[in-house]
Amino acid sequence: MPVLTFHLRHWMDRLKAEKNPFTQLTAGVIETANAVTRAYTRAVVERVGSALQAAPKLGLSRQTVASYLVSPSFS
């Protein structure tokens, strides 16, 4: 029984620690797909260093990536 208790506690701790934004949505924090795409693209560009390197990884043209960097995201 102690082993089962340990595993259940461990599993519950992992569930609490998970901060997946897509599983913890409330009506007030839902963003448009466009806003999420632009934010994700900006994050990828920051990670890899340039729009030129990010474009093939995202499957987008470098012009599209550059436009996402310039324009604001509206929700």
PyMOL CGO cylinders between C-alpha atoms (Angstrom):
from pymol import cmd
from pymol.cgo import CYLINDER

trace = [
    CYLINDER, 0.00, 0.00, 0.00, 2.80, 2.54, 0.71, 0.3, 1, 1, 1, 1, 1, 1,
    CYLINDER, 2.80, 2.54, 0.71, 4.13, 2.04, -2.83, 0.3, 1, 1, 1, 1, 1, 1,
    CYLINDER, 4.13, 2.04, -2.83, 0.73, 2.82, -4.33, 0.3, 1, 1, 1, 1, 1, 1,
    CYLINDER, 0.73, 2.82, -4.33, 0.42, 5.91, -2.13, 0.3, 1, 1, 1, 1, 1, 1,
    CYLINDER, 0.42, 5.91, -2.13, 3.85, 7.08, -3.24, 0.3, 1, 1, 1, 1, 1, 1,
    CYLINDER, 3.85, 7.08, -3.24, 2.99, 6.66, -6.91, 0.3, 1, 1, 1, 1, 1, 1,
    CYLINDER, 2.99, 6.66, -6.91, -0.34, 8.42, -6.55, 0.3, 1, 1, 1, 1, 1, 1,
    CYLINDER, -0.34, 8.42, -6.55, 1.27, 11.38, -4.75, 0.3, 1, 1, 1, 1, 1, 1,
    CYLINDER, 1.27, 11.38, -4.75, 4.01, 11.55, -7.34, 0.3, 1, 1, 1, 1, 1, 1,
    CYLINDER, 4.01, 11.55, -7.34, 1.42, 11.53, -10.15, 0.3, 1, 1, 1, 1, 1, 1,
    CYLINDER, 1.42, 11.53, -10.15, -0.67, 14.24, -8.42, 0.3, 1, 1, 1, 1, 1, 1,
    CYLINDER, -0.67, 14.24, -8.42, 2.43, 16.40, -7.93, 0.3, 1, 1, 1, 1, 1, 1,
    CYLINDER, 2.43, 16.40, -7.93, 3.25, 16.08, -11.62, 0.3, 1, 1, 1, 1, 1, 1,
    CYLINDER, 3.25, 16.08, -11.62, -0.29, 17.10, -12.56, 0.3, 1, 1, 1, 1, 1, 1,
    CYLINDER, -0.29, 17.10, -12.56, -0.10, 20.17, -10.33, 0.3, 1, 1, 1, 1, 1, 1,
    CYLINDER, -0.10, 20.17, -10.33, 3.33, 21.12, -11.70, 0.3, 1, 1, 1, 1, 1, 1,
    CYLINDER, 3.33, 21.12, -11.70, 2.20, 20.96, -15.31, 0.3, 1, 1, 1, 1, 1, 1,
    CYLINDER, 2.20, 20.96, -15.31, 1.48, 24.43, -16.57, 0.3, 1, 1, 1, 1, 1, 1,
    CYLINDER, 1.48, 24.43, -16.57, 0.26, 23.67, -20.08, 0.3, 1, 1, 1, 1, 1, 1,
    CYLINDER, 0.26, 23.67, -20.08, -1.51, 26.87, -21.17, 0.3, 1, 1, 1, 1, 1, 1,
    CYLINDER, -1.51, 26.87, -21.17, -3.88, 24.94, -23.42, 0.3, 1, 1, 1, 1, 1, 1,
    CYLINDER, -3.88, 24.94, -23.42, -5.28, 22.82, -20.62, 0.3, 1, 1, 1, 1, 1, 1,
    CYLINDER, -5.28, 22.82, -20.62, -5.71, 25.66, -18.14, 0.3, 1, 1, 1, 1, 1, 1,
    CYLINDER, -5.71, 25.66, -18.14, -7.84, 28.05, -20.20, 0.3, 1, 1, 1, 1, 1, 1,
    CYLINDER, -7.84, 28.05, -20.20, -10.58, 30.24, -18.86, 0.3, 1, 1, 1, 1, 1, 1,
    CYLINDER, -10.58, 30.24, -18.86, -12.90, 32.42, -20.93, 0.3, 1, 1, 1, 1, 1, 1,
    CYLINDER, -12.90, 32.42, -20.93, -10.96, 35.57, -20.04, 0.3, 1, 1, 1, 1, 1, 1,
    CYLINDER, -10.96, 35.57, -20.04, -7.60, 34.38, -21.40, 0.3, 1, 1, 1, 1, 1, 1,
    CYLINDER, -7.60, 34.38, -21.40, -8.56, 32.90, -24.75, 0.3, 1, 1, 1, 1, 1, 1,
    CYLINDER, -8.56, 32.90, -24.75, -6.53, 34.43, -27.58, 0.3, 1, 1, 1, 1, 1, 1,
    CYLINDER, -6.53, 34.43, -27.58, -7.23, 34.42, -31.30, 0.3, 1, 1, 1, 1, 1, 1,
    CYLINDER, -7.23, 34.42, -31.30, -5.31, 31.93, -33.42, 0.3, 1, 1, 1, 1, 1, 1,
    CYLINDER, -5.31, 31.93, -33.42, -3.62, 34.85, -35.17, 0.3, 1, 1, 1, 1, 1, 1,
    CYLINDER, -3.62, 34.85, -35.17, -2.35, 36.29, -31.88, 0.3, 1, 1, 1, 1, 1, 1,
    CYLINDER, -2.35, 36.29, -31.88, -1.05, 32.89, -30.74, 0.3, 1, 1, 1, 1, 1, 1,
    CYLINDER, -1.05, 32.89, -30.74, 0.70, 32.31, -34.09, 0.3, 1, 1, 1, 1, 1, 1,
    CYLINDER, 0.70, 32.31, -34.09, 2.37, 35.71, -33.98, 0.3, 1, 1, 1, 1, 1, 1,
    CYLINDER, 2.37, 35.71, -33.98, 3.50, 35.26, -30.37, 0.3, 1, 1, 1, 1, 1, 1,
    CYLINDER, 3.50, 35.26, -30.37, 4.87, 31.79, -31.11, 0.3, 1, 1, 1, 1, 1, 1,
    CYLINDER, 4.87, 31.79, -31.11, 6.68, 33.06, -34.19, 0.3, 1, 1, 1, 1, 1, 1,
    CYLINDER, 6.68, 33.06, -34.19, 8.27, 35.87, -32.17, 0.3, 1, 1, 1, 1, 1, 1,
    CYLINDER, 8.27, 35.87, -32.17, 9.40, 33.36, -29.53, 0.3, 1, 1, 1, 1, 1, 1,
    CYLINDER, 9.40, 33.36, -29.53, 10.97, 31.10, -32.18, 0.3, 1, 1, 1, 1, 1, 1,
    CYLINDER, 10.97, 31.10, -32.18, 12.82, 34.04, -33.74, 0.3, 1, 1, 1, 1, 1, 1,
    CYLINDER, 12.82, 34.04, -33.74, 14.18, 35.02, -30.32, 0.3, 1, 1, 1, 1, 1, 1,
    CYLINDER, 14.18, 35.02, -30.32, 15.30, 31.44, -29.72, 0.3, 1, 1, 1, 1, 1, 1,
    CYLINDER, 15.30, 31.44, -29.72, 17.06, 30.87, -33.07, 0.3, 1, 1, 1, 1, 1, 1,
    CYLINDER, 17.06, 30.87, -33.07, 18.33, 34.41, -33.54, 0.3, 1, 1, 1, 1, 1, 1,
    CYLINDER, 18.33, 34.41, -33.54, 16.83, 35.61, -36.81, 0.3, 1, 1, 1, 1, 1, 1,
    CYLINDER, 16.83, 35.61, -36.81, 13.77, 35.51, -39.04, 0.3, 1, 1, 1, 1, 1, 1,
    CYLINDER, 13.77, 35.51, -39.04, 15.86, 33.91, -41.78, 0.3, 1, 1, 1, 1, 1, 1,
    CYLINDER, 15.86, 33.91, -41.78, 16.68, 30.92, -39.56, 0.3, 1, 1, 1, 1, 1, 1,
    CYLINDER, 16.68, 30.92, -39.56, 13.20, 30.71, -38.04, 0.3, 1, 1, 1, 1, 1, 1,
    CYLINDER, 13.20, 30.71, -38.04, 11.26, 30.69, -41.32, 0.3, 1, 1, 1, 1, 1, 1,
    CYLINDER, 11.26, 30.69, -41.32, 12.15, 27.15, -42.49, 0.3, 1, 1, 1, 1, 1, 1,
    CYLINDER, 12.15, 27.15, -42.49, 11.64, 25.75, -38.99, 0.3, 1, 1, 1, 1, 1, 1,
    CYLINDER, 11.64, 25.75, -38.99, 8.14, 27.24, -38.93, 0.3, 1, 1, 1, 1, 1, 1,
    CYLINDER, 8.14, 27.24, -38.93, 7.32, 26.33, -42.52, 0.3, 1, 1, 1, 1, 1, 1,
    CYLINDER, 7.32, 26.33, -42.52, 6.77, 30.00, -43.38, 0.3, 1, 1, 1, 1, 1, 1,
    CYLINDER, 6.77, 30.00, -43.38, 8.43, 32.41, -45.78, 0.3, 1, 1, 1, 1, 1, 1,
    CYLINDER, 8.43, 32.41, -45.78, 10.89, 34.84, -44.28, 0.3, 1, 1, 1, 1, 1, 1,
    CYLINDER, 10.89, 34.84, -44.28, 8.62, 37.67, -45.42, 0.3, 1, 1, 1, 1, 1, 1,
    CYLINDER, 8.62, 37.67, -45.42, 5.73, 36.24, -43.41, 0.3, 1, 1, 1, 1, 1, 1,
    CYLINDER, 5.73, 36.24, -43.41, 7.94, 35.83, -40.35, 0.3, 1, 1, 1, 1, 1, 1,
    CYLINDER, 7.94, 35.83, -40.35, 9.21, 39.40, -40.76, 0.3, 1, 1, 1, 1, 1, 1,
    CYLINDER, 9.21, 39.40, -40.76, 5.63, 40.70, -41.00, 0.3, 1, 1, 1, 1, 1, 1,
    CYLINDER, 5.63, 40.70, -41.00, 4.75, 38.91, -37.77, 0.3, 1, 1, 1, 1, 1, 1,
    CYLINDER, 4.75, 38.91, -37.77, 7.66, 40.65, -36.06, 0.3, 1, 1, 1, 1, 1, 1,
    CYLINDER, 7.66, 40.65, -36.06, 6.62, 44.13, -37.21, 0.3, 1, 1, 1, 1, 1, 1,
    CYLINDER, 6.62, 44.13, -37.21, 2.87, 44.03, -36.77, 0.3, 1, 1, 1, 1, 1, 1,
    CYLINDER, 2.87, 44.03, -36.77, 1.19, 44.00, -33.36, 0.3, 1, 1, 1, 1, 1, 1,
    CYLINDER, 1.19, 44.00, -33.36, -0.91, 41.04, -32.32, 0.3, 1, 1, 1, 1, 1, 1,
    CYLINDER, -0.91, 41.04, -32.32, -4.53, 41.83, -31.63, 0.3, 1, 1, 1, 1, 1, 1,
    CYLINDER, -4.53, 41.83, -31.63, -6.71, 39.64, -29.47, 0.3, 1, 1, 1, 1, 1, 1,
]
cmd.load_cgo(trace, "trace")
